[in-house]
Amino acid sequence: MKRILAILLENEPGSLSRIVGLFSQRAYNIDSLTVGTTDDKTLSRITITTHGDDRVVEQITKQVNKLVDVLKVLDLTEISHVERELLMVKVYARNETTRAAITRVSDVFGGTIIDMGKQSYTIQMTSSSDKIENFLKMLCHESDLIEVVRSGSAGIGRGDKALRN
């Protein structure tokens, strides 16, 4: 089962590598990882997407909580949350028919063409991981993909509760 963990930690050199090292030592796979500073520049927020059952995620959460730099860990999967991912994809747009089809698919899925080459389009889209997967499948029917860049999921709980120190 896909799990999304939000981790609040001190913004110190080596903090991220200790979290990743913990996953590696325990043979847990990280599907995606996003990290950035918060409104407090001394703190960072990491969003990790992984797969595992309740027992595995509970074990991961306990191990991460033991790290000195970590202030709080929240399993977003267990609460109401919003999740988004950024996609940039470059596709071949060799002729007018292909260009029209790519534009149509982009419009339907809420993508934006951000760059045009002689024979290519670069499209950006921000959405849920599932919608991005469906978008890529539809694009593959219309054109060949040249390059795909995905940010990984970032998530935040709904309502007024926050992952704060």
N, C-alpha and C positions, 0 to 999 in steps of 0.2 A: 504494500500500500504506500502511495506517495505521501511523504510527510514534509512539512515546511516548518523549520525551526528559526525563530528570531532570537538573536543573542546580543545582549548589550554588554560591552566590555570597555576597559580602559584603552584609550588610543595610545598605545605604547609600541615601540619596535619589538617585533617577535610575537605579539599577541595572536595575530592571525595564524602564524606558522604553528603555534602551540595547539590551536583548535584543529587545524588540518592534520597535524601530526597525530593527534588523538584519534581521529577518524582512521587514519592510515594504520596506526598500531593495532587497532581493534578490527581491522579488515572491513570497515564500513565504507561503502562507496558514497561519494558526494556527486549527485547529479548536476547541481548547479550551486554557485556561490556568488553572492553579491555583498559588497562591503563599502561603507562610506561613513564619514563623520556625521554626527547628529548636530542639533542646534547648539549643543555643548561641545566645543572642539576637543575637550579632553576625553570624550567618549566616542566609540564607534558602534555601529549596528551592523551585524552580519545576518544575512538570510541564507540559510542552507536548505537545499532541497535534497532529500534522500529517500530511500525506500526501506521499509521494514515493518514488522508487526509491532504491536503495542509494547511487547517485552523488549525488543531491540531498541526502540525509540526511548523507552524509559531508561534503559541502561546508558544510552548515549547522553541523554539529558543529565543524568546523575554524574557521569564522568566529566562533562563539560562544566557543570556547576562547581566541581572541585578545583578547577583551574583558578589561580590567584587573580588573574586579570578580569575574570568574568563576574559581572554584577547580577545578571538575570538571564534566564533562558525561558522562552515561551514556545510551546508547540501550537502554532497557528492553526494547524489542521483540526484541533479540538474545539476551536471557537469560531464564531462568525468573523470572517476576514475578507479582505480584498487582495487579490494577487495580480500582478502585472509583470510582463516581460517585454523587453525591447527586441525587435527583429530588424535587421537590415539585410536585404537580399538583392543580389544582382542577377538579372536574367537577360537572355538574348532577346532582342527585339529587332529582328532582321527585316521585317516587312510590315506594311500597314495593317494587315490582318492580325498578325501577332501582337503588334502594338495596341490595337483596339481591344483585343482579348485580355491582354495584361491589364490595361487601364480599367476594363469592366470588372475583373476579379478584384483588383485593388480597391475600387470604389465600393463594391459590395461588402468587403471585409473591413473597410475603414483604413486601408493603407494609403500612403502618400508617396508619390514619385518625387524623390529628392535629388535625382541626378539623371541626366540623359546623355548617352554616348551615341556614336554613329550607329552602333548595333546593339546597344544595351540600355536597360533601365535599372536604376537602383531605387528600391522601394523601402520605406520604413513603416513599421507598424508597432503599436503598443497595445497589448491585449493579454488575455489569459493564455497560458501555455497550450491549452486544448484548441483555442481558436487559431493560434499561430500554426499549430500542426495542420489543421484543416486548410488554412490559407496556403501553406506550402504544397500540400497535395493538389490543390486546385491549380496553382501556378505551374506545377509539373505537367499538368495536362495541356497547358497552353504554350509552354516554352521550356527550354533547357535552363537549369539553374547554373550560374557561373560561380557564385560564392554566397555563402550564408553565414551571418554573424548573429548570435543570440546572446543577450545579456545574462540570462538566467532569471529566475523568479525573484521578485521583491514583494514582500507582503506586509500588511498592516491590519490589525484588528479593527473591527467596526465599533462604532460607539465612542464613548468618552474615556474608556480605559486605555492606558498607554503602557508601553514597555519603558518604564523609567526607573532610575536608581532610587 
